[in-house]
């Protein structure tokens, strides 16, 4: 496990070793510590837009004695079949989960890119720029990754957030579904149904997800009928 100070020191150390400027996005427990919603985390979740940035980051991790580890016991079998599963590096009880291009099937949407909560710059000769996703995007991604403690983290975010934009979350899930993430609506439905046991969730949000699924199914059925004729 690493705490906030450990995390900041790690990022500073990495910034001293990188040979190019690197931008990445923080989500999961990493982002929760930036929000002050979590005291420590065992996995540092980062998303990169460019493979060359991820490779440079990995090169420095190896210099710091991190070794590649298997995601087999961390993610579900369905997630592990995905091309965009993470590369994972571990040292003692801290681990980096590094995604590039997509987080499984989830892409970096315009809102995810533009509506970041904060940007932390770690400068030396080159700059490591860590952008923190909005809490709504963190909840969405935790619903998708389905790791141990992810649901508890979602509850923590909701309970510690004075304001949480449910409609923004649903709109993002629908956008992702319409742009190729065929898991996201199901994952969000499952998460919202479980959340209703602990917090108030309007039925309207679930209904929007159900309608989105039905519309896509209807379009697929119509295309199939047209092709058959």
C-alpha positions in Angstrom: 0.0 0.0 0.0 1.1 3.5 -0.7 -0.2 6.7 0.9 -0.6 10.2 -0.6 3.0 11.3 0.3 4.4 8.0 -1.2 2.5 8.6 -4.4 3.7 12.2 -4.7 7.3 11.1 -4.0 7.0 8.4 -6.6 5.8 10.7 -9.3 8.6 13.2 -8.5 11.1 10.5 -8.7 9.8 9.2 -12.0 9.8 12.8 -13.4 13.5 13.0 -12.7 14.2 9.9 -14.9 11.9 10.3 -17.9 13.6 11.2 -21.2 10.5 13.0 -22.6 7.5 14.9 -21.4 4.6 12.5 -20.5 0.9 13.2 -20.0 -1.3 10.6 -18.2 -4.7 10.5 -16.5 -5.2 9.3 -12.9 -8.2 7.3 -11.9 -9.1 4.6 -9.3 -7.5 4.8 -5.9 -4.8 7.2 -7.2 -7.3 9.8 -8.1 -9.2 9.2 -4.9 -6.1 10.1 -2.9 -5.8 13.4 -4.9 -9.4 14.1 -3.9 -8.7 13.3 -0.2 -11.2 10.4 -0.4 -8.7 7.7 0.4 -5.7 7.5 2.7 -3.8 4.8 0.8 -4.1 2.5 -2.2 -2.4 -0.7 -3.4 -2.7 0.1 -7.1 -1.8 3.2 -9.0 -4.2 3.4 -12.0 -3.0 5.5 -15.0 -4.2 5.9 -18.5 -1.9 7.0 -21.4 -3.0 8.3 -24.8 0.3 7.2 -26.5 2.0 3.9 -26.3 5.4 5.6 -26.4 4.5 7.5 -23.2 3.5 4.3 -21.4 6.7 2.6 -22.5 8.9 5.4 -21.3 7.0 5.3 -17.9 7.6 1.5 -17.7 11.3 2.0 -18.5 11.6 4.2 -15.4 9.5 1.8 -13.3 11.9 -1.0 -14.1 14.8 1.2 -13.0 13.0 1.6 -9.7 12.8 -2.2 -9.3 9.2 -2.7 -10.4 8.6 -6.0 -12.2 5.8 -7.0 -14.5 3.1 -9.0 -12.9 0.0 -10.9 -14.1 -3.5 -9.4 -14.1 -5.0 -12.9 -13.8 -6.1 -12.6 -10.1 -7.1 -8.9 -10.4 -9.5 -8.7 -13.3 -12.4 -10.8 -14.4 -12.0 -13.4 -17.2 -14.1 -11.3 -19.6 -11.9 -8.3 -19.0 -8.7 -10.2 -19.5 -9.8 -11.2 -23.0 -9.7 -7.6 -24.0 -6.9 -6.2 -26.2 -6.7 -3.1 -24.0 -6.2 -4.8 -20.7 -3.4 -3.1 -18.6 0.2 -3.8 -18.2 0.9 -4.2 -14.5 4.1 -3.6 -12.6 4.6 -4.4 -8.9 7.2 -3.8 -6.2 6.5 -5.2 -2.7 2.8 -4.2 -2.0 2.4 -1.4 -4.5 1.3 -1.9 -8.1 0.9 0.2 -11.2 -2.0 -0.7 -13.6 -1.1 1.1 -16.9 -3.7 1.4 -19.7 -3.2 2.9 -23.1 -5.7 3.8 -25.8 -8.6 2.4 -24.0 -9.5 1.2 -20.5 -10.7 -2.2 -21.7 -13.5 -1.0 -24.1 -13.8 2.6 -22.7 -12.3 5.3 -24.8 -11.1 8.8 -23.7 -14.2 10.8 -24.5 -14.2 14.5 -25.1 -15.7 15.2 -21.7 -13.1 13.0 -20.0 -10.3 14.8 -21.7 -11.7 18.4 -21.2 -13.3 18.1 -17.7 -10.4 16.9 -15.6 -10.6 17.8 -12.0 -6.9 18.9 -11.6 -3.5 18.7 -13.3 -0.4 17.9 -11.2 2.9 18.7 -12.9 6.1 17.1 -11.7 8.9 19.0 -13.4 12.6 18.3 -13.8 14.4 18.3 -17.2 11.1 16.8 -18.5 7.6 17.1 -17.1 5.3 14.3 -15.9 1.8 15.7 -16.1 -0.8 13.7 -14.1 -4.4 14.7 -14.9 -7.1 13.7 -12.5 -10.4 12.5 -13.9 -13.7 13.9 -12.6 -15.3 11.8 -9.8 -18.1 10.9 -12.1 -15.6 9.4 -14.5 -13.8 7.6 -11.6 -17.1 6.0 -10.6 -17.8 4.9 -14.2 -14.4 3.3 -14.5 -14.7 1.6 -11.2 -18.0 0.1 -12.3 -16.1 -1.2 -15.4 -12.9 -2.5 -13.9 -14.9 -4.6 -11.2 -11.9 -5.3 -9.0 -11.9 -6.1 -5.4 -13.0 -3.1 -3.3 -14.1 -1.1 -6.4 -17.7 -1.0 -5.2 -16.7 0.1 -1.7 -14.6 2.9 -3.3 -17.7 4.0 -5.3 -19.7 4.2 -2.1 -16.9 6.2 -0.5 -16.8 8.7 -3.3 -20.6 9.2 -3.1 -20.7 9.6 0.6 -17.8 12.1 0.7 -18.9 14.2 -2.3 -21.0 17.2 -1.5 -22.1 17.3 -5.1 -22.3 14.4 -7.5 -23.7 14.8 -11.0 -25.7 11.6 -11.6 -26.9 12.8 -15.0 -23.4 13.6 -16.1 -22.4 10.0 -15.2 -25.4 8.5 -17.1 -24.7 10.7 -20.1 -21.1 9.5 -20.2 -22.1 5.9 -19.9 -24.5 6.3 -22.8 -21.9 8.1 -24.9 -19.4 5.2 -24.3 -22.1 2.6 -25.2 -22.9 4.5 -28.4 -19.2 4.6 -29.3 -18.4 0.9 -29.0 -18.3 0.0 -25.2 -20.9 -2.7 -25.2 -20.2 -3.5 -21.5 -20.6 -0.1 -20.0 -24.4 0.1 -19.8 -24.7 -3.4 -18.3 -21.9 -2.6 -15.8 -23.6 0.7 -14.8 -27.0 -1.0 -14.4 -25.5 -3.6 -12.1 -23.7 -1.0 -10.1 -26.7 1.3 -9.8 -28.9 -1.6 -8.7 -26.4 -2.4 -5.9 -26.0 1.2 -4.9 -29.8 1.5 -4.4 -29.3 -0.6 -1.3 -27.1 2.1 0.3 -27.9 5.5 -1.3 -30.8 7.1 -3.1 -30.6 6.6 -6.9 -33.5 7.9 -9.0 -35.2 5.2 -11.1 -35.0 7.6 -14.1 -31.2 7.0 -14.3 -31.7 3.3 -14.7 -34.6 3.8 -17.2 -32.3 5.9 -19.4 -29.8 3.0 -19.5 -32.6 0.5 -20.3 -33.9 2.6 -23.1 -30.4 3.0 -24.6 -30.0 -0.8 -24.7 -33.4 -1.3 -26.2 -32.8 1.3 -28.9 -29.5 -0.3 -29.9 -31.1 -3.8 -29.9 -34.0 -2.5 -32.1 -31.6 -1.0 -34.6 -29.6 -4.2 -34.8 -32.7 -6.2 -35.3 -33.9 -3.8 -38.1 -30.5 -4.1 -39.8 -30.7 -7.9 -39.6 -34.2 -7.9 -41.2 -33.1 -5.5 -44.0 -30.0 -7.7 -44.8 -32.2 -10.9 -44.8 -34.6 -9.3 -47.3 
